Amino acid sequence: MIGSLAPSVRTPMLNGSTASVVKHAAPRVSCRAFSGPERAAEAQTIDASLSRRNALALLLATPALMEGKAQAIQGITAGRIPGLSTEPDADGFYTYMRPEGKSGGHGVGWSEIPRYSFRVPNGWSEVPVSIADLGGTEIDLRYSSKDQGEIAVVVAPVLRFVDVGFNANIRIQDIGTPTRIITGFAPELFGAPLDEEDILETSVKERDGLTYYFWHVRPNRLVSATAVRNRIFILTVAANTRQWRKHSSDLRTIQQSFDVPYEIVKQV
């Protein structure tokens, strides 16, 4: 026979909230002798009651447990983190800046990547990137606009070109000429090797102490590149004929706006 109910007690949960738990007074038990079959049937009844009670307790506790777990992993889960500004500048362009702590699709073993940036008109959005990306694990970002084209950013170790130490402070001119850089990365950027006659324009500019290479590659591809410390950063913009004819000016603005923060250089 079940005894009377004791007062409820406020018990803390994992998520900081409390729940009321009702304690039962000790039950009064009448003792009598059981035969073998009666003892077995009684044991089965008790086991079933305990199983139902345990299942109910687990079901009630699950939301609180899951809430605590979600809070614990928030901010370190791999995936896309918004990096686009919420308001356009005076020219109607938005600025993408690589979010701090973004993991990208490089897998494990990569140190923090500088927060490079570029500008895009309205209508561009990020495309998922993973280790299985056809461009390889060095693809850090993909952006796309159905009306204007596609953007990809490659972040690669300079060890592909020069034998330097882990803490090297390399500039792109130390790695090679513009022709060497663009032909070396062509398979990743364009999916095929590049002939020199496909390079329509090449220019070199200095900005904030860094050297940038710029290319216009046949048919409608624009590329920017620079190097900081032991990594090379490459942005490529690609468009079809219709997109190029209508938006080549905006696409060139994207290309020229590619920037790697100078602070990374000064910390070396």
Number of C-alpha atoms within 10 A of each C-alpha: 8 10 11 11 11 12 11 12 12 11 10 11 13 14 14 8 10 12 11 11 12 12 12 13 12 12 10 9 9 6 6 6 7 10 8 8 9 10 12 11 10 11 12 11 11 10 11 11 11 12 11 10 11 11 11 11 11 11 9 10 13 10 13 14 14 13 12 14 13 10 10 10 9 8 12 10 10 13 14 16 16 14 16 20 13 10 10 15 12 7 7 11 18 20 19 21 18 20 17 12 15 20 20 22 21 19 12 7 6 9 8 10 17 20 17 16 19 20 24 23 18 11 11 18 16 19 14 13 22 19 15 10 14 11 18 16 18 20 24 26 20 17 18 17 18 11 15 23 21 21 26 21 22 22 20 19 16 24 15 12 13 13 10 13 9 11 9 15 16 19 21 22 16 12 18 13 11 19 15 12 18 25 16 15 17 14 13 15 25 14 11 11 14 19 13 12 8 11 17 14 11 13 11 13 10 9 10 11 10 18 16 24 23 22 21 20 21 14 14 18 25 24 25 24 26 21 26 23 17 18 22 21 24 25 27 23 23 22 22 14 12 12 17 19 12 12 15 19 10 16 26 15 15 24 24 19 16 22 22 23 14 15 10 13 17 8 6 10
